[in-house]
Structures are given as structure tokens and as C-alpha cells.
């Protein structure tokens, strides 16, 4: 059971790191078509996509800021 807990913990740490890298990429304007950027975007989109949809469905106007990455990172 402890091994399962550690594996899940490592998985969440990897996901958090990838989301943080995606946030940094968005500030640096790294293209999602860059090979490294593409891998980061493809690995994080299944997590960030539903969060983005929830924000849009709730009608929250975030303006020019993209808060869904911060929200996803907070709850993961």
C-alpha cells in the first residue's frame, strides 16, 4: 500500500512540474509546435482542458489572464 501511495505521489509531482513548465512556456511564448512544447502541451491538456471548460461554463471573465493553469495546479 505504501508503494502505491508513493507512486501516486510521484505521478502528481510530475504533473505539477509539467504544469509549471507549461506556465513558464506561456510567459516565454514558446510555440506549442516546438517538439518539447508539444510534449508538455499533450501531457497537460487532459488536466487543463476540463478546468478551462469549467471556467468558461461558469462565465468567469478572466480577461487576458489564463487562470486555469493555476487552478488546476492548486487542486492536483
Backbone as a chain_set.jsonl record, in Angstrom:
{"seq": "XXXXXXXXXXXXXXXXXXXXXXXXXXXXXXXXXXXXXXXXXXXXXXXXXXXXXXXXXXXXXXXXXXXXXXXXXXXX", "coords": {"N": [[0.815, -1.19, 0.0], [1.965, 1.217, 0.739], [3.776, 1.557, -1.298], [2.096, 2.026, -3.489], [0.983, 4.471, -2.705], [3.289, 6.084, -2.775], [3.898, 5.913, -5.512], [1.677, 7.196, -6.65], [2.007, 9.685, -5.519], [4.438, 10.474, -6.704], [3.581, 10.582, -9.362], [1.728, 12.736, -9.236], [3.516, 14.775, -8.54], [5.082, 14.901, -10.854], [3.141, 15.712, -12.701], [2.454, 18.23, -11.635], [4.905, 19.542, -12.0], [5.09, 19.51, -14.807], [2.888, 21.131, -15.434], [3.735, 23.526, -14.296], [5.967, 24.024, -15.928], [4.611, 24.414, -18.316], [3.27, 26.787, -17.702], [5.448, 28.527, -17.476], [6.368, 28.339, -20.109], [4.23, 29.597, -21.377], [4.567, 32.229, -20.557], [6.99, 32.785, -21.754], [6.369, 32.632, -24.38], [6.682, 30.231, -25.869], [6.329, 28.193, -28.609], [3.588, 25.967, -29.127], [4.112, 24.139, -31.047], [6.716, 23.528, -31.007], [8.962, 20.833, -30.497], [9.493, 20.015, -27.771], [7.694, 21.647, -26.434], [5.329, 20.686, -27.523], [5.132, 18.082, -26.423], [4.871, 18.73, -23.701], [2.459, 20.192, -23.79], [0.681, 18.231, -24.748], [0.725, 16.363, -22.673], [-0.281, 17.781, -20.518], [-2.729, 18.826, -21.293], [-5.04, 17.061, -21.001], [-5.621, 17.469, -18.321], [-5.801, 20.23, -17.953], [-7.693, 21.018, -19.838], [-10.454, 20.25, -19.076], [-10.649, 21.936, -16.831], [-10.446, 24.467, -17.982], [-12.782, 24.432, -19.543], [-14.697, 24.356, -17.502], [-14.333, 26.877, -16.303], [-15.122, 28.519, -18.445], [-17.809, 27.686, -18.731], [-18.89, 28.502, -16.322], [-18.901, 31.15, -16.733], [-16.914, 32.921, -16.046], [-15.049, 35.749, -16.407], [-11.882, 36.089, -17.306], [-10.326, 37.866, -18.549], [-7.323, 38.933, -20.031], [-5.741, 37.16, -18.745], [-4.755, 33.822, -18.009], [-6.09, 31.777, -16.007], [-6.64, 29.086, -15.588], [-4.527, 27.285, -15.494], [-3.33, 27.815, -13.055], [-5.399, 27.195, -11.315], [-5.791, 24.464, -11.826], [-3.329, 23.483, -11.009], [-3.433, 24.041, -8.32], [-5.372, 22.292, -7.283], [-4.423, 19.768, -7.844]], "CA": [[0.0, 0.0, 0.0], [2.872, 2.352, 0.794], [4.339, 1.689, -2.636], [1.061, 2.659, -4.306], [0.931, 5.867, -2.277], [4.481, 6.758, -3.304], [3.77, 6.004, -6.964], [0.694, 8.24, -6.938], [2.645, 10.938, -5.137], [5.401, 10.799, -7.758], [2.798, 10.968, -10.536], [1.227, 14.097, -9.025], [4.658, 15.692, -8.601], [5.437, 15.05, -12.27], [2.087, 16.517, -13.324], [2.628, 19.608, -11.171], [6.087, 20.087, -12.661], [4.743, 19.759, -16.206], [2.004, 22.302, -15.482], [4.583, 24.687, -14.038], [6.74, 24.261, -17.151], [3.683, 24.985, -19.297], [3.063, 28.183, -17.312], [6.66, 29.251, -17.864], [6.344, 28.401, -21.574], [3.257, 30.593, -21.817], [5.161, 33.546, -20.342], [8.104, 32.941, -22.691], [5.804, 32.488, -25.729], [7.205, 29.054, -26.559], [5.3, 27.669, -29.504], [3.159, 24.599, -28.84], [4.582, 23.278, -32.129], [8.073, 23.147, -30.657], [8.871, 19.428, -30.052], [9.385, 19.915, -26.316], [6.423, 22.275, -26.088], [4.233, 19.792, -27.927], [5.041, 17.014, -25.423], [4.331, 19.334, -22.482], [1.054, 20.519, -24.021], [-0.112, 17.0, -24.873], [0.644, 15.701, -21.374], [-1.037, 18.579, -19.552], [-4.055, 19.215, -21.797], [-6.153, 16.308, -20.387], [-5.908, 18.01, -16.994], [-6.16, 21.641, -18.047], [-8.865, 21.183, -20.696], [-11.703, 20.298, -18.299], [-10.642, 23.126, -15.979], [-10.746, 25.581, -18.872], [-14.204, 24.341, -19.883], [-15.46, 24.723, -16.314], [-14.263, 28.329, -16.16], [-15.961, 29.116, -19.486], [-19.219, 27.397, -18.443], [-19.3, 29.321, -15.192], [-18.98, 32.526, -17.208], [-15.915, 33.746, -15.383], [-14.264, 36.511, -17.367], [-10.527, 36.232, -16.782], [-9.614, 38.88, -19.315], [-6.171, 38.427, -20.777], [-5.021, 36.2, -17.922], [-5.161, 32.441, -18.171], [-6.023, 31.272, -14.646], [-6.955, 27.67, -15.441], [-3.328, 26.531, -15.123], [-3.124, 27.98, -11.623], [-6.465, 26.476, -10.623], [-5.507, 23.034, -11.943], [-2.16, 23.172, -10.204], [-3.81, 24.128, -6.921], [-6.191, 21.158, -6.87], [-3.848, 18.46, -8.173]], "C": [[0.862, 1.259, 0.0], [3.499, 2.613, -0.58], [3.35, 2.368, -3.58], [0.951, 4.14, -3.973], [2.106, 6.647, -2.844], [4.403, 6.923, -4.816], [2.784, 7.105, -7.359], [1.273, 9.61, -6.604], [3.649, 11.393, -6.197], [4.67, 11.251, -9.02], [2.273, 12.396, -10.402], [2.353, 15.13, -9.055], [5.087, 15.935, -10.04], [4.414, 15.931, -12.976], [2.215, 17.979, -12.908], [3.82, 20.274, -11.847], [5.797, 20.401, -14.121], [3.832, 20.971, -16.35], [2.81, 23.569, -15.221], [5.416, 25.034, -15.271], [5.849, 24.874, -18.224], [3.393, 26.45, -18.981], [4.259, 29.031, -17.728], [6.708, 29.397, -19.387], [5.367, 29.46, -22.067], [3.787, 32.008, -21.602], [6.285, 33.821, -21.342], [7.661, 32.845, -24.149], [6.466, 31.361, -26.524], [6.063, 28.448, -27.369], [4.89, 26.255, -29.095], [3.569, 23.627, -29.943], [6.053, 22.93, -31.986], [8.009, 21.707, -30.135], [8.737, 19.266, -28.536], [8.063, 20.514, -25.851], [5.241, 21.388, -26.409], [4.042, 18.67, -26.896], [4.417, 17.553, -24.138], [2.842, 19.617, -22.651], [0.191, 19.262, -24.099], [-0.262, 16.272, -23.535], [-0.215, 16.47, -20.375], [-2.453, 18.927, -20.011], [-5.197, 18.373, -21.228], [-6.521, 16.806, -18.988], [-6.429, 19.441, -17.104], [-7.404, 21.882, -18.885], [-10.176, 21.227, -19.925], [-11.786, 21.517, -17.373], [-11.001, 24.357, -16.788], [-12.232, 25.596, -19.229], [-15.081, 24.756, -18.7], [-15.474, 26.236, -16.117], [-15.153, 29.005, -17.189], [-17.441, 28.883, -19.208], [-19.742, 28.21, -17.27], [-19.396, 30.798, -15.566], [-18.006, 33.457, -16.523], [-15.068, 34.427, -16.444], [-12.888, 36.757, -16.769], [-9.724, 37.274, -17.542], [-8.463, 38.265, -20.08], [-5.369, 37.394, -19.991], [-5.617, 34.81, -18.068], [-5.019, 31.75, -16.817], [-6.225, 29.773, -14.533], [-5.728, 26.845, -15.091], [-3.07, 26.642, -13.629], [-4.165, 27.205, -10.832], [-6.189, 24.981, -10.661], [-4.342, 22.636, -11.064], [-2.487, 23.205, -8.721], [-4.526, 22.868, -6.456], [-5.587, 19.809, -7.212], [-2.951, 17.957, -7.072]], "O": [[0.532, 2.247, -0.657], [3.721, 3.762, -0.962], [3.747, 3.206, -4.39], [0.839, 4.972, -4.873], [1.93, 7.759, -3.341], [4.799, 7.96, -5.347], [3.036, 7.858, -8.3], [1.049, 10.58, -7.329], [3.695, 12.573, -6.543], [5.097, 12.202, -9.674], [2.361, 13.181, -11.347], [2.159, 16.242, -9.546], [5.421, 17.063, -10.404], [4.783, 16.803, -13.763], [2.095, 18.872, -13.746], [3.748, 21.444, -12.224], [6.211, 21.446, -14.623], [3.986, 21.754, -17.287], [2.579, 24.587, -15.873], [5.553, 26.207, -15.618], [6.285, 25.758, -18.962], [3.28, 27.268, -19.894], [4.095, 30.125, -18.269], [7.053, 30.463, -19.897], [5.634, 30.144, -23.055], [3.482, 32.901, -22.393], [6.502, 34.968, -21.73], [8.485, 32.963, -25.056], [6.772, 31.521, -27.705], [4.968, 28.226, -26.853], [5.743, 25.436, -28.755], [3.393, 22.418, -29.794], [6.581, 22.127, -32.755], [7.083, 21.381, -29.392], [7.938, 18.45, -28.075], [7.393, 19.957, -24.981], [4.266, 21.341, -25.659], [2.909, 18.348, -26.537], [3.542, 16.915, -23.552], [2.048, 19.316, -21.759], [-0.918, 19.241, -23.565], [-1.285, 15.629, -23.299], [-0.813, 15.87, -19.482], [-3.291, 19.288, -19.185], [-6.266, 18.932, -20.983], [-7.64, 16.575, -18.529], [-7.385, 19.814, -16.425], [-8.108, 22.867, -18.661], [-10.95, 22.166, -20.107], [-12.868, 22.063, -17.159], [-11.775, 25.199, -16.332], [-12.865, 26.651, -19.219], [-16.093, 25.432, -18.883], [-16.514, 26.812, -15.799], [-15.863, 29.957, -16.864], [-18.253, 29.782, -19.423], [-20.92, 28.566, -17.237], [-19.918, 31.603, -14.795], [-18.252, 34.66, -16.431], [-14.447, 33.766, -17.277], [-12.744, 37.544, -15.833], [-8.567, 37.533, -17.212], [-8.604, 37.211, -20.699], [-4.42, 36.815, -20.518], [-6.827, 34.648, -18.23], [-3.963, 31.2, -16.506], [-5.997, 29.22, -13.457], [-5.86, 25.801, -14.452], [-2.639, 25.676, -13.0], [-3.852, 26.622, -9.794], [-6.334, 24.298, -9.648], [-4.361, 21.574, -10.442], [-1.881, 22.471, -7.94], [-4.303, 22.419, -5.331], [-6.189, 18.782, -6.897], [-2.385, 16.87, -7.184]]}, "num_chains": 1, "name": "protein.A"}
